[in-house]
Amino acid sequence: MKKYHTGEVIIAVFILFVLWGGWKLSADVIYMDGYESYGFFRYQAYLSTYQDKKAGTAIEPWCFSHVFYSPYLYIYGVSGYSKINVLPFVGHMDKVINSAYYDTVPKERIGGFENTLDYLQKQYDKDELSIKYHLYDMDEKDQEIFRQLKIFGKREEGRYFQQFYPKRWIKDGFNPNNIKQALDSL
């Protein structure tokens, strides 16, 4: 029987701790300074906005509900539905877009909290982002998760369309019900 030296045991425990910590940071949610972070801090949620810090984009400018089933982050918001694999180096995003929302976004980039669909597509390779136009383009398991998110997000959705959105576009005479109806039709 082989005897292990204390140094070998300490090194083995340290390596296991580093591996566990790396997995925890990449495949779990971390709460820090008012942010929720996923995927080694690449994806961050602050208030109702989800951002991809690496790409410098807003994944979801206003989230109504979300759930994290490691390694996938599911988001339902004003711009549509998003499913994100948060694992580093293999991450992928499926986005079911609300076209009516993206039609109202100013063509110039506002910042990390909102961007055009063109800008979003330019920030990702084709193998990192899949744009879909209807929820039925997702598999059945994902559709069920998004249906549940829609139910859980009804209150926040109502608050957004009653309080925030009309103030934003009232000067342009835009009807926010178009975006809500388009979102409901996904």
C-alpha positions as MATLAB code, in Angstrom:
seq = 'MKKYHTGEVIIAVFILFVLWGGWKLSADVIYMDGYESYGFFRYQAYLSTYQDKKAGTAIEPWCFSHVFYSPYLYIYGVSGYSKINVLPFVGHMDKVINSAYYDTVPKERIGGFENTLDYLQKQYDKDELSIKYHLYDMDEKDQEIFRQLKIFGKREEGRYFQQFYPKRWIKDGFNPNNIKQALDSL';
ca = [
       0.000    0.000    0.000;
       1.354    3.379   -1.038;
       1.817    6.085    1.562;
       0.845    9.579    0.559;
       2.811   12.534    1.733;
       1.002   15.463    3.265;
       2.171   17.718    0.434;
       0.638   15.448   -2.229;
      -2.675   15.367   -0.378;
      -2.714   19.148    0.001;
      -1.951   19.625   -3.699;
      -4.693   17.137   -4.681;
      -7.216   18.888   -2.419;
      -6.170   22.261   -3.829;
      -6.613   21.045   -7.424;
     -10.058   19.646   -6.607;
     -11.006   22.929   -4.924;
      -9.869   24.947   -7.976;
     -11.804   22.647  -10.332;
     -14.917   22.878   -8.170;
     -14.582   26.671   -7.952;
     -14.169   26.965  -11.716;
     -17.266   24.871  -12.304;
     -19.195   26.894   -9.717;
     -18.241   30.191  -11.383;
     -19.024   28.985  -14.884;
     -22.158   26.919  -14.394;
     -23.912   28.591  -11.495;
     -25.300   31.982  -10.582;
     -23.162   34.348   -8.505;
     -24.723   37.263   -6.613;
     -22.427   40.224   -6.060;
     -22.949   43.978   -5.627;
     -26.574   43.893   -6.764;
     -25.771   41.899   -9.911;
     -26.568   38.338  -10.864;
     -23.670   36.900  -12.837;
     -23.455   33.753  -14.937;
     -20.685   32.078  -16.945;
     -17.564   33.510  -15.252;
     -19.262   36.935  -14.989;
     -19.839   37.143  -18.755;
     -23.616   37.436  -18.459;
     -24.914   39.920  -15.910;
     -28.351   40.979  -14.754;
     -28.829   44.348  -13.168;
     -32.351   45.435  -12.268;
     -34.310   44.212  -15.300;
     -31.552   44.229  -17.928;
     -29.465   41.220  -18.991;
     -26.159   41.964  -20.663;
     -23.368   40.008  -22.294;
     -20.277   41.814  -21.014;
     -17.937   40.087  -23.469;
     -19.986   41.073  -26.535;
     -21.045   44.423  -25.069;
     -24.709   43.854  -25.869;
     -28.037   43.852  -24.119;
     -29.451   40.351  -24.370;
     -32.683   41.520  -22.816;
     -33.346   45.220  -22.157;
     -36.312   44.535  -19.870;
     -36.767   41.103  -18.313;
     -40.216   40.020  -17.151;
     -39.077   36.661  -15.739;
     -36.125   34.302  -15.871;
     -35.001   30.917  -14.612;
     -31.612   29.213  -14.475;
     -31.356   25.461  -15.085;
     -27.615   24.921  -15.209;
     -26.050   25.489  -17.697;
     -29.008   27.249  -19.375;
     -30.380   30.679  -18.548;
     -33.919   31.230  -19.843;
     -35.188   34.818  -20.131;
     -38.579   36.210  -21.108;
     -38.697   39.945  -21.778;
     -39.831   42.730  -24.042;
     -37.478   41.706  -26.869;
     -38.687   38.083  -26.830;
     -37.345   34.849  -25.387;
     -33.692   33.897  -24.880;
     -32.049   30.594  -24.017;
     -28.365   30.947  -23.190;
     -25.806   28.221  -22.567;
     -23.563   30.048  -20.096;
     -20.633   27.615  -20.172;
     -17.427   29.314  -21.324;
     -16.105   28.372  -24.776;
     -19.261   26.414  -25.695;
     -21.840   29.120  -25.011;
     -24.690   29.548  -27.432;
     -27.796   31.723  -27.470;
     -31.166   30.946  -29.064;
     -33.270   34.102  -29.321;
     -36.935   34.141  -30.328;
     -37.280   37.786  -31.279;
     -40.158   40.199  -30.931;
     -39.822   41.943  -34.292;
     -42.194   44.747  -33.298;
     -39.878   45.650  -30.418;
     -36.749   45.718  -32.573;
     -38.571   47.883  -35.136;
     -38.839   50.628  -32.487;
     -35.237   50.615  -31.291;
     -33.358   53.684  -32.539;
     -30.871   52.832  -35.281;
     -28.000   54.377  -33.368;
     -26.729   52.288  -30.506;
     -27.832   53.653  -27.133;
     -25.418   51.665  -24.986;
     -25.165   48.382  -23.151;
     -28.799   48.485  -22.111;
     -30.396   48.396  -25.542;
     -29.270   47.670  -29.084;
     -30.629   46.971  -32.536;
     -31.070   43.468  -33.904;
     -28.323   44.186  -36.479;
     -25.910   45.152  -33.724;
     -26.789   42.027  -31.756;
     -26.137   39.813  -34.785;
     -22.804   41.507  -35.552;
     -21.495   40.798  -32.056;
     -21.838   37.020  -32.347;
     -20.595   34.396  -34.772;
     -23.207   32.323  -36.572;
     -22.493   29.371  -34.282;
     -23.008   31.531  -31.160;
     -26.426   33.030  -31.960;
     -29.555   31.532  -33.511;
     -32.361   33.957  -34.329;
     -35.823   32.435  -34.365;
     -39.135   34.086  -35.170;
     -41.595   31.900  -33.299;
     -41.599   29.915  -30.084;
     -42.527   26.797  -32.073;
     -39.016   26.889  -33.557;
     -37.691   25.755  -30.161;
     -37.888   22.182  -28.859;
     -40.843   21.144  -26.689;
     -38.964   21.279  -23.384;
     -37.853   24.847  -24.064;
     -41.354   25.838  -25.170;
     -42.770   24.610  -21.860;
     -40.154   26.515  -19.859;
     -40.930   29.701  -21.799;
     -44.686   29.228  -21.286;
     -44.060   29.041  -17.532;
     -41.882   32.151  -17.693;
     -44.673   33.977  -19.505;
     -47.113   33.054  -16.721;
     -44.674   34.107  -13.980;
     -43.808   37.327  -15.803;
     -47.370   38.606  -16.373;
     -47.233   41.105  -13.507;
     -43.893   42.593  -14.540;
     -44.999   42.666  -18.178;
     -48.139   44.589  -17.237;
     -46.117   47.036  -15.158;
     -43.723   47.635  -18.033;
     -46.418   48.339  -20.625;
     -48.465   50.530  -18.263;
     -45.733   52.563  -16.591;
     -42.491   52.577  -18.527;
     -42.981   51.947  -22.193;
     -45.646   54.572  -22.980;
     -43.455   57.306  -21.466;
     -40.595   56.318  -23.715;
     -42.402   56.539  -27.049;
     -45.251   58.960  -26.349;
     -43.436   61.778  -28.161;
     -43.226   59.705  -31.357;
     -46.900   58.810  -31.300;
     -46.023   55.124  -31.258;
     -48.569   52.649  -29.933;
     -46.905   50.287  -27.410;
     -49.776   47.820  -27.813;
     -48.183   46.752  -31.117;
     -45.173   45.430  -29.204;
     -47.331   43.726  -26.589;
     -49.489   42.084  -29.258;
     -46.414   40.906  -31.164;
     -44.959   39.484  -27.947;
     -48.216   37.643  -27.217;
     -48.232   36.167  -30.719;
     -44.810   34.548  -30.355;
];
